[in-house]
């Protein structure tokens, strides 16, 4: 069996969701560290940490998902171009 083409949009959708989940996990860790008072200043640990932590849970997954989608779309398209030149990838399926 030879892989000669992949669905670029399909790959990008799957990768976008996976990166979104990864961003949620990283955002949760960043939020925990921000809420712990790691920011300097007398009140920055409470107020600044809360805004920074909430932003990390919302913004990080969105950024990870969008960048993961776009980069995978570019990568899959390049893969299709290269495979057209080289002939494909041989895979043994048992």
Secondary structure in CASP SS format (residue, H / E / C, confidence):
PFRMAT SS
TARGET T0000
AUTHOR 0000-0000-0000
METHOD secondary structure of the structure
MODEL  1
X C 1.00
X E 1.00
X E 1.00
X C 1.00
X C 1.00
X C 1.00
X C 1.00
X H 1.00
X H 1.00
X H 1.00
X H 1.00
X H 1.00
X H 1.00
X H 1.00
X H 1.00
X H 1.00
X H 1.00
X H 1.00
X H 1.00
X H 1.00
X H 1.00
X H 1.00
X H 1.00
X H 1.00
X H 1.00
X H 1.00
X H 1.00
X H 1.00
X H 1.00
X H 1.00
X H 1.00
X H 1.00
X H 1.00
X H 1.00
X H 1.00
X C 1.00
X C 1.00
X C 1.00
X C 1.00
X C 1.00
X C 1.00
X C 1.00
X C 1.00
X H 1.00
X H 1.00
X H 1.00
X H 1.00
X H 1.00
X H 1.00
X H 1.00
X H 1.00
X H 1.00
X H 1.00
X H 1.00
X H 1.00
X H 1.00
X H 1.00
X H 1.00
X H 1.00
X H 1.00
X H 1.00
X H 1.00
X H 1.00
X H 1.00
X H 1.00
X H 1.00
X H 1.00
X H 1.00
X H 1.00
X H 1.00
X H 1.00
X H 1.00
X H 1.00
X H 1.00
X H 1.00
X H 1.00
X H 1.00
X H 1.00
X H 1.00
X H 1.00
X H 1.00
X H 1.00
X H 1.00
X H 1.00
X H 1.00
X H 1.00
X C 1.00
X C 1.00
X E 1.00
X E 1.00
X C 1.00
X C 1.00
X C 1.00
X C 1.00
END
